Amino acid sequence: MASKILTFPEVIVIIRRNIAKPLYGSAPALLERLFFSYAQGDPVGFDAASVSRWLSGSSPVRAAVAIFYLTPDHEGLLADDIFRYVLPLTADTGVIALELYALVSTAENISTHQRARLASRFSLENDAAIAAFVSEVVLCTLRSVSQTSTD
């Protein structure tokens, strides 16, 4: 069995696998849904070339996106964006949460402490709880990006 790594591209693969492509359209359109609050104030937008690099893992997500969602003033915004603009596109929101939980449980690139912290946030209680968990997993992948100064 191949080793599992918790990365932004891996998370997006799970999300995309659980949404019919006609519902989200292009990859940039999906990321504009995922990062809706950021995208509303971003004059640059998400161009296809950058998004392609982010999804392949050849380039990290724009640092400004990571910093935006990791700022204490914006706490909860990513979960709200996921709840409003991503989860409604899925047939079964719990499947995304379960697949992300499995990834977190087996990821070799996160510490036991980080794994336990993420696992403690896992819940299938309702879509708001699922959005909060998905948000935490995405934020985990963005934390190292926020510490860089280049895109």
C-alpha positions in Angstrom: 0.0 0.0 0.0 1.4 3.4 -0.9 2.1 5.8 1.8 -0.4 8.6 2.4 0.5 12.2 2.7 -1.8 15.0 3.8 -1.5 17.7 1.2 -3.8 20.2 -0.4 -3.9 18.3 -3.7 -4.9 15.1 -1.8 -7.7 16.9 0.0 -9.0 18.4 -3.3 -9.0 15.0 -5.0 -11.3 13.7 -2.3 -13.6 16.7 -2.6 -13.7 16.5 -6.4 -14.3 12.8 -6.4 -17.5 13.4 -4.5 -19.0 16.1 -6.7 -20.2 15.6 -10.2 -18.0 17.7 -12.5 -21.0 19.5 -14.1 -21.9 20.8 -10.7 -18.6 22.5 -10.0 -17.4 23.2 -13.5 -13.7 23.9 -13.8 -11.0 23.5 -11.2 -10.7 27.3 -10.7 -14.5 27.5 -10.3 -14.3 24.8 -7.5 -11.5 26.7 -5.7 -13.5 29.9 -6.0 -16.3 28.1 -4.2 -14.0 26.6 -1.6 -12.2 29.9 -1.0 -15.3 32.1 -1.6 -14.7 34.7 1.1 -11.2 35.3 -0.1 -12.1 35.3 -3.8 -14.7 38.0 -3.3 -11.9 40.5 -2.4 -9.3 39.1 -4.7 -8.8 41.3 -7.9 -6.5 38.7 -9.4 -8.8 35.6 -9.2 -7.8 32.0 -9.6 -6.2 31.5 -13.0 -6.2 28.0 -14.5 -2.4 27.8 -14.7 -2.0 28.6 -11.0 -4.8 26.3 -9.9 -3.3 23.5 -12.0 0.0 23.9 -10.2 -1.8 24.0 -6.8 -3.7 20.8 -7.6 -0.7 18.9 -8.9 1.4 19.9 -5.9 4.0 21.6 -8.0 3.3 24.9 -6.4 1.7 25.7 -3.0 -1.6 27.6 -2.8 -1.1 31.3 -2.9 0.2 32.4 0.5 -2.3 35.3 0.6 -5.1 32.7 0.6 -3.6 30.8 3.5 -2.9 33.9 5.5 -6.4 35.2 4.9 -8.1 32.0 6.4 -5.5 31.6 9.2 -6.0 35.1 10.4 -8.0 35.1 13.7 -10.4 37.7 12.4 -11.4 35.2 9.7 -11.8 32.2 11.9 -14.7 30.1 10.7 -14.9 31.7 7.3 -13.5 28.6 5.5 -16.0 26.4 7.3 -18.8 28.7 6.2 -17.6 28.8 2.6 -17.5 25.0 2.6 -20.9 24.7 4.1 -22.5 27.2 1.7 -20.7 26.6 -1.6 -19.1 23.1 -1.6 -21.2 20.7 0.5 -24.5 21.5 -1.4 -22.8 20.0 -4.5 -22.3 16.6 -2.9 -24.8 13.7 -2.8 -23.5 12.6 0.6 -21.5 15.0 2.6 -20.5 12.3 5.1 -18.4 10.5 2.5 -16.0 13.5 2.1 -15.6 13.6 5.9 -15.0 9.9 6.1 -12.5 9.9 3.3 -10.6 12.9 4.8 -10.7 11.2 8.2 -9.1 8.1 6.7 -6.4 10.2 5.1 -5.7 12.0 8.3 -5.6 8.7 10.2 -2.9 7.3 7.8 -1.0 10.4 6.8 2.7 9.9 7.5 3.6 13.6 7.3 1.6 14.9 10.4 2.5 14.4 14.0 0.6 12.3 16.4 -0.5 15.5 18.2 -1.8 17.0 14.9 -3.6 13.8 14.0 -5.3 13.6 17.4 -6.3 17.3 17.1 -7.9 16.8 13.7 -9.5 13.5 14.7 -11.1 15.2 17.7 -12.9 17.6 15.3 -14.3 14.8 13.2 -18.1 14.6 13.4 -20.9 13.4 11.1 -23.6 15.1 13.3 -24.7 17.5 10.6 -23.4 19.4 7.6 -22.1 22.3 9.7 -20.0 19.9 11.7 -18.7 18.2 8.5 -17.8 21.6 7.0 -15.9 22.5 10.2 -13.9 19.2 10.0 -13.2 19.6 6.3 -12.1 23.2 7.0 -9.7 22.1 9.7 -8.1 19.5 7.3 -7.8 22.2 4.5 -6.3 24.7 7.0 -3.8 22.0 8.2 -2.5 21.8 4.6 -2.3 25.6 4.3 -0.4 26.3 7.5 3.0 25.7 6.0 2.1 27.9 3.0 1.2 30.8 5.3 4.8 30.8 6.6 6.2 31.5 3.2 6.3 34.9 1.5 6.1 33.8 -2.2 3.3 32.3 -4.2 
